[in-house]
Amino acid sequence: MHGAANSNDVTIVDLYLTLRENFFFLSFVIVFFMVLGLVVAFTSDVKYKSSVLLAPSGDEGGQSKIASLMGGLGSLASIAGINTGTGMSVEKTIAILKSRQFTHEFLAQNDRLHFLFRDMWDEKSMEWKAPEGNVFSSLKSFVKGDGGRFEGPTYEQTYNRFNEVRAVGFDNTSGLVTLSIELSDPSYAQIWANELVAQLNRHVRKKDIEEAERGIKYLESQIASNSLVEMKKILYALMESKVQTIMLATVRDEYVFKIVDPAVKPEAPSAPRRTVILVGFTIAGVIIGIFLVLIRQMVLLVRKG
């Protein structure tokens, strides 16, 4: 570099002169990365995000009424090993929303799985097809004796793909939950977001009704076989809570989550963010270009001895 013969120190002036001498090479690297950024920005899949804002439904005072009815008998119920709670926390509900079982139940309806894996689904033959270049899947199917027919995405592949589509956020301050769906079709993004909430409410509602019905049968058998008056009071109070659970689950559509702001059809794509991609590739081109210029200059100095 300039000035290297008189000093081992490299100044800003030396760096500037070096870059000026290699201006065309540096420009070529920067332009190359800019073009690469344009290619990535305009060839990436366009996606649309639709979000729905949710609030926990709560039990509207049901728990407090039951607690008041039972009075001081709650401790006796605990000793007897009977759970007096009927509510479900937001964290547990979100866990169900993200669970593998619920995810597969949702995707199994209305050809959602086919839409999610359009790269593996053949509309003409109405059969699954192995991804291009996936020789292993075809060979595996052939060895199993099904003529090389691809059986479709695996359980884990389905779950992982939908996790890329679905996003759930929870605000600890307000207690509100935001559910987002990002797909290539804006209409599907809106429909899936709203339907996911509706199916979650139906799923938890059905589960609670079945659990409450089993609880009532158990409590009836305990009442028939128990002669203690105090314990019967506990059992009757618990039975009333189970009946209340069934009643609320039957009449309330928004059982665990109420929709505060429903999902709407997005007008603008959420991805790719072309400006961000282009700026990022340009900055990368500048950094890598300067690095290559310095390496190139060091090689030249070493060769000169």
C-alpha positions in Angstrom: 0.0 0.0 0.0 1.0 3.6 -0.3 3.4 4.7 2.3 4.2 1.1 3.3 7.9 1.5 2.4 8.4 4.2 5.1 6.1 2.9 7.8 4.3 -0.2 8.9 1.2 1.8 9.9 -1.7 2.0 7.5 -3.5 5.3 7.5 -6.9 6.3 6.2 -5.2 8.0 3.3 -3.5 4.7 2.4 -6.8 2.9 2.5 -8.5 5.6 0.3 -5.7 5.6 -2.3 -5.8 1.8 -2.4 -9.6 1.8 -3.0 -9.3 4.5 -5.6 -6.7 2.5 -7.5 -9.0 -0.5 -7.4 -12.2 1.5 -8.1 -13.3 -0.6 -11.1 -12.8 -3.9 -9.3 -14.7 -2.6 -6.2 -17.5 -1.2 -8.4 -17.8 -4.6 -10.2 -18.2 -6.4 -6.8 -20.8 -4.0 -5.6 -22.8 -4.0 -8.8 -22.6 -7.8 -8.8 -24.1 -8.0 -5.3 -26.8 -5.4 -6.2 -27.8 -7.5 -9.2 -27.8 -10.6 -7.1 -30.0 -8.8 -4.6 -32.4 -7.8 -7.3 -32.6 -11.4 -8.5 -33.3 -12.6 -5.0 -35.9 -9.9 -4.3 -37.9 -10.4 -7.5 -37.7 -14.2 -7.6 -38.6 -14.9 -4.0 -42.2 -16.2 -3.4 -44.6 -13.4 -2.6 -46.4 -13.9 0.7 -49.3 -12.2 2.4 -49.9 -12.0 6.2 -53.3 -11.8 7.8 -53.6 -11.4 11.6 -56.4 -11.7 14.1 -56.4 -10.2 17.5 -57.8 -12.3 20.3 -58.8 -11.9 24.0 -59.3 -14.7 26.5 -63.0 -15.4 27.0 -62.7 -16.1 30.7 -65.4 -17.8 32.8 -67.4 -14.6 33.5 -67.4 -15.1 37.3 -68.2 -18.8 37.1 -65.2 -19.8 39.3 -66.0 -17.3 41.9 -69.6 -18.4 42.2 -68.5 -22.0 42.7 -66.0 -21.0 45.3 -68.6 -19.1 47.1 -71.0 -22.0 47.0 -68.4 -24.4 48.4 -67.3 -22.1 51.1 -64.6 -23.7 53.2 -65.1 -27.1 51.6 -62.5 -26.6 49.0 -59.7 -27.9 51.2 -61.6 -31.1 51.8 -62.0 -31.5 48.1 -58.3 -31.1 47.7 -57.7 -33.7 50.4 -60.1 -36.0 48.5 -58.0 -35.6 45.3 -60.7 -33.7 43.4 -59.8 -30.8 41.1 -62.2 -27.9 41.5 -60.8 -25.8 38.6 -62.7 -25.5 35.3 -60.8 -22.7 33.6 -57.9 -22.9 31.1 -55.0 -20.5 31.1 -54.0 -18.6 28.0 -50.6 -20.3 28.0 -52.2 -23.7 27.9 -54.6 -22.7 25.2 -51.7 -21.3 23.1 -49.9 -24.6 23.7 -52.9 -26.5 22.2 -53.0 -24.1 19.3 -49.3 -24.9 18.6 -49.6 -28.7 19.3 -49.0 -31.3 16.6 -52.4 -33.0 17.1 -54.4 -29.8 16.7 -52.2 -28.7 13.7 -52.9 -32.0 11.9 -56.6 -31.8 12.7 -56.8 -28.4 11.1 -54.8 -29.2 8.0 -56.8 -32.4 7.4 -59.9 -30.4 6.5 -60.8 -28.7 3.2 -57.7 -29.7 1.3 -55.5 -27.4 3.4 -52.7 -29.9 3.3 -52.7 -30.0 -0.5 -52.5 -26.2 -0.6 -49.7 -26.1 2.0 -47.7 -28.6 -0.1 -48.6 -27.5 -3.6 -45.1 -28.4 -4.7 -45.8 -32.0 -3.8 -49.5 -32.3 -4.9 -50.5 -33.1 -8.5 -54.0 -31.6 -9.2 -54.4 -33.5 -12.5 -53.7 -37.0 -11.1 -54.9 -36.1 -7.6 -51.9 -37.8 -6.1 -48.8 -36.9 -4.2 -45.6 -36.5 -6.1 -42.0 -36.6 -4.8 -40.2 -33.2 -4.8 -37.9 -32.8 -7.8 -34.5 -34.3 -7.2 -35.7 -36.3 -4.1 -34.4 -39.7 -5.4 -34.4 -41.1 -1.8 -38.2 -40.7 -1.4 -38.9 -42.4 -4.8 -36.5 -45.2 -4.0 -38.0 -45.7 -0.6 -41.5 -45.9 -2.0 -40.3 -48.4 -4.7 -38.7 -50.7 -2.1 -42.0 -50.7 -0.1 -43.7 -52.2 -3.1 -46.1 -49.3 -4.1 -44.6 -48.8 -7.5 -42.6 -45.8 -6.5 -45.7 -43.8 -5.6 -44.9 -40.9 -3.2 -47.1 -41.1 0.0 -46.9 -37.4 0.7 -45.3 -35.2 3.4 -44.5 -36.9 6.7 -46.1 -36.0 10.0 -43.1 -33.9 11.1 -42.7 -32.2 7.7 -46.3 -31.1 7.9 -45.9 -29.7 11.4 -42.7 -27.9 10.5 -44.1 -26.4 7.3 -47.1 -25.0 9.1 -44.9 -23.5 11.8 -43.4 -21.4 9.1 -46.8 -20.2 8.2 -48.3 -19.7 11.6 -47.1 -17.2 14.2 -48.6 -16.6 17.7 -47.8 -13.6 19.9 -48.9 -13.0 23.5 -48.8 -9.6 25.2 -48.3 -10.1 28.9 -49.4 -6.5 29.7 -52.8 -6.5 27.9 -53.3 -10.3 27.9 -54.2 -10.1 24.2 -53.1 -12.8 21.7 -52.2 -12.1 18.0 -52.4 -15.0 15.6 -50.9 -14.5 12.1 -51.0 -16.7 9.0 -48.7 -16.0 6.1 -49.4 -17.6 2.7 -49.0 -17.0 -1.0 -52.7 -16.4 -1.4 -54.1 -13.4 0.5 -57.7 -14.8 0.6 -56.4 -18.1 2.1 -54.4 -16.2 4.7 -57.5 -14.4 5.9 -59.7 -17.5 5.9 -57.1 -19.7 7.6 -56.5 -17.2 10.4 -60.2 -16.9 11.2 -60.9 -20.6 10.8 -57.9 -21.5 13.0 -59.5 -19.5 15.9 -63.0 -21.0 15.3 -61.6 -24.6 15.2 -59.5 -24.0 18.4 -62.7 -22.9 20.2 -64.6 -26.0 18.9 -61.7 -28.3 19.8 -61.4 -27.1 23.4 -65.2 -26.9 23.8 -65.6 -30.5 22.7 -62.8 -31.6 25.0 -64.2 -29.8 28.0 -67.7 -31.2 27.4 -66.4 -34.7 27.2 -64.3 -34.3 30.3 -67.2 -32.7 32.2 -69.6 -35.6 31.2 -67.0 -38.1 32.5 -66.7 -36.1 35.6 -70.4 -36.1 36.2 -70.6 -39.8 35.9 -67.8 -40.2 38.3 -69.3 -37.8 40.8 -72.7 -39.6 40.6 -71.1 -42.9 41.5 -69.2 -41.2 44.4 -72.4 -39.6 45.7 -74.2 -42.9 45.6 -71.5 -44.7 47.5 -70.7 -41.9 50.1 -72.6 -41.4 53.3 -70.8 -38.4 54.6 -73.0 -35.3 54.4 -70.1 -32.8 54.1 -68.4 -34.9 51.3 -71.8 -35.1 49.5 -72.0 -31.3 49.6 -68.6 -31.1 48.0 -69.5 -33.6 45.3 -72.8 -31.8 44.5 -71.0 -28.5 44.2 -68.4 -30.1 41.9 -71.2 -31.6 39.9 -72.8 -28.2 39.5 -69.5 -26.8 38.2 -69.3 -29.6 35.6 -72.9 -28.9 34.5 -72.0 -25.2 34.2 -69.0 -26.1 32.1 -71.2 -28.1 29.7 -73.8 -25.2 29.6 -71.1 -22.6 28.8 -69.4 -24.8 26.2 -72.8 -25.5 24.5 -74.0 -21.9 24.2 -70.7 -20.0 23.8 -69.1 -20.2 20.3 -66.1 -18.1 21.3 -65.3 -20.5 24.2 -61.6 -19.8 24.9 -60.8 -16.8 22.7 -63.0 -13.9 21.6 -62.1 -12.2 18.4 -61.3 -8.5 19.1 -60.2 -7.7 15.5 -60.9 -10.4 12.9 -58.4 -11.2 10.1 -58.9 -9.3 6.8 -57.7 -9.9 3.3 -54.2 -8.2 3.1 -53.7 -5.9 0.2 -49.9 -5.5 0.3 -47.5 -8.4 0.4 -45.6 -9.0 3.6 -42.7 -10.7 1.9 -40.3 -10.4 0.2 -39.2 -7.0 1.6 -37.4 -6.0 -1.6 -36.0 -2.7 -0.4 -34.4 -4.4 2.7 -33.0 -7.2 0.5 -31.5 -4.8 -2.0 -29.9 -2.6 0.7 -28.6 -5.6 2.5 -27.0 -7.1 -0.6 -25.5 -3.7 -1.5 -23.9 -3.3 2.0 -22.6 -6.8 1.8 -21.2 -6.0 -1.6 -19.4 -2.9 -0.2 -17.9 -4.9 2.7 -16.9 -7.9 0.7 -15.5 -5.7 -2.1 -13.3 -3.7 0.3 -12.1 -7.0 1.9 -11.2 -8.4 -1.5 -9.4 -5.2 -2.5 -7.3 -5.3 0.6 -6.5 -9.1 0.2 -5.6 -8.4 -3.4 -3.3 -5.5 -2.5 -1.6 -7.6 0.2 -1.0 -10.4 -2.3 0.6 -7.9 -4.7 2.9 -6.5 -1.9 4.0 -10.0 -0.9 4.8 -10.8 -4.5 6.9 -7.6 -4.8 8.8 -8.7 -1.8 
